[in-house]
Amino acid sequence: MFNTIDPAEMQAMLTEKFGHDIITIEKHYDVTVTTVKLEKLKEVITHLKDSGFTFLTSACGIHFPDAEEPFGMIYHLHHMPRNLRIRIKAFTKHDPPHFPTMTDIFPSANWMEREAYDFYGFRFDGHPHLRRILNVDDMEGFPLRKEFPLEDQNRYDKDDKMFGR
């Protein structure tokens, strides 16, 4: 089991250096979550790595179509010696969404960013080779966006009478 850093400790670690670029720091369930301005995301992640959070556990995209900033990235970082995990979030309203690549800080971000590109259409500025990783290359659209149809629009072998429609 892992622990998380106390929000007050996180506040002290980040606000002196980044000030108003830190939007929120709060504890959600069992992990401290920090939301930062997109423009400072890479600097914050670099600072946290230098502070001991040297393992990128995961990076994933999110889409909340009704939000003011509907597209976001979530990063889970782990401080191995202290066994602490934290979550960093950043959001944007631009479509297609652009985020800075973290591959130069954490090489393991490569496949995670490719997955966010593949499923959400996120662009990662500076990524060494951004292309689809799980879906076919000629697929149109991004299947984890909320506007993507739930059913395969290319199937002609399905008879809707069989499904009560």
N, C-alpha and C positions, 0 to 999 in steps of 0.2 A: 504494500500500500504506500502511496505517496502522500506528502503533505503539501501545503501551499504556503507562500509567504504572507505575512500579515499585511493587510492593505495599508496600514500606517507606515510600515517599513518600505513598501513599494512606493508610496507617496514620497517619502524622504529620498528614495533612490532616484526618482525620475523628475519631480517637480522643480528641484533646484536647477537642473540642467535644461529642462524642456518647458517649464512653466505652463503657459496657456495652450501649448500643443498637446497636452494630456487632457483629454475630454472628461473621462471618468476613471476612477479606480474603486472597485467594489468587489465584495465577495459574493459569488454566485454558487450556492450549494457548497461544494468543498474546494473551490479553486478561486484564486484572486484573478479578476478580469480587468484589464486595462484597455480602454479605447483611446486611440491616438489619432491625430490628424494625419491623413494620408501623406501629406508632404514630408512629415517627419518619421514615417514608419521605419524606413531603413536605418535612420540614425538611432532610433530607440532600440531596434533589434540589435544593432551593432553594440550599443552601450550595454544592453542586457547580456550579450555574449561575453563582453569584456568583464562583466560583473559576476560571471560564473555560470550563467545559463548557457552551457556549451552544447546542449543536445536539442535539436529540433525534432520533437516527437511527431508532430503533424502540422500540415498547412492545408487548409481546405477553404473552398468558396462557399458563400451563402447568397441567397436571393430572397429578398422581402419586397415584392413588387409594389406594395402600398406604402412603403416607407419613403421618407424624404430622400434618403440615400439608399437605394434598393440593393446595391451590390457591395459585398464585403468579403474580406479575407480574415481568417482566424488562424493564429499561430500558437501552438502549444510548445513551450520551452521547458526544459528540465535542467535543474541544477543538481548534478549527480552527487557531489560530496555531501550536500545538505538534504538530498532527496526531496527537493521542492519542485513543484510544477506550477506554471503560470500560463495565462491565456492573454494574448494580445490581439486586438481587433482594430481594423481600419475599414472605412466605408467610402463609397463614391456614388455620385448620381449619374456619371457619364456612361454612355453606352456606345461603343463597347468600353467596358471598364479597363482602366490601365492601372497596374500596380508595379512597384519596383521589384525586380527579381532579387531573391535572397540566395541565389546559387553561388555568388561569390563569398557569402558569409557562411552558408551551410550548403555544401555540395548536394546533400540529400534532398534539398528543395527542388531539384531538377524535375524528378518524376511527379512530385506533388503539384508543382506549378503546371506541368503538362496536363495533369488530370483536371485542374481547375479550368484550364483553357479548353480541354476536350468537352467537359460537361456544362460549363457556364459561358464560355467565350471570353474569359478574362485574358487580357494581354499583359505580359510581364516584360517591361522595358529592360533590355539588357540580357534577356535570357539567351543562352548559347544556341539553342535549337528548339524553338517552340513549335510543336506540332502535336497532332492527336496521338494519344497513347493507348486508348482502349477501344474507341469506336473506329469505324472504317474511315479512311481518309476523305472519301467523297460524300460523307454524311452531311446533310444540310440541317442547320440548327444545333441547339445545345440542349440535351435532354433533361438536365436538372433545373433549367429555368422554368418558372411557374407557367409561362405561356406555351410551353411545349405540349403538344397533344399527348394525352395519356395512352391512346391506342396508336398502333402503327398505321399510318395513313397509306402505306404502300401495299398493304395486304389486300388481295382480291379473292382469296380463298375462304373468307369468313362470311357466313350467312347470318345476318342479324336476327333472322327469325329464330335461330337456335338460342339466342340470348334474351328473348322476350322483348325485343325492340320492334 
